[in-house]
Amino acid sequence: MFARQQAAALMDVKDQLDAAGVALAAIGSGSPDQAKKFVDAFSFNGEMYVDPSLKTYKAFNLNRGITRTLGPSSVVRGLSAMKKGFRQGKSAGDLWQQGGMFVIGPDSQTGSQMVFAHRNQAAGDQADLNAVLKAIRTE
């Protein structure tokens, strides 16, 4: 349900991302078929990649663990998401792997730089999109 919620929130600011020249890409831990179903079901208008090996998640130092997925804070966030109309459907990928959000921009010396980084501490701990938008405007 949290991936659905995050995708919906990103689609709400997609025009602003496009206007700032930010390309939107997501990485899931499921199969290519599961990713296609997600994109189609939730009208995700960005690039979608999959990494069942979780190497990308490890490279970005993202959190993983059963208590991060099923802990008290995740339950509270889940109830809040349900109140907003989001429901848990059929799960795909690694259920214990937490996500994050990163904005990578150009840098004259290294080629690229991290403009914004958020690593979800637990399920439902999503990046503040207002902070993302502020970071891309000042970058």
Secondary structure as GFF3:
##gff-version 3
##sequence-region A 1 139
A	DSSP	alpha_helix	2	12	.	.	.	ID=ss1
A	DSSP	alpha_helix	14	19	.	.	.	ID=ss2
A	DSSP	beta_strand	25	28	.	.	.	ID=ss3
A	DSSP	alpha_helix	32	42	.	.	.	ID=ss4
A	DSSP	beta_strand	47	50	.	.	.	ID=ss5
A	DSSP	alpha_helix	55	59	.	.	.	ID=ss6
A	DSSP	alpha_helix	66	70	.	.	.	ID=ss7
A	DSSP	alpha_helix	72	83	.	.	.	ID=ss8
A	DSSP	beta_strand	100	107	.	.	.	ID=ss9
A	DSSP	beta_strand	111	119	.	.	.	ID=ss10
A	DSSP	alpha_helix	129	138	.	.	.	ID=ss11
###
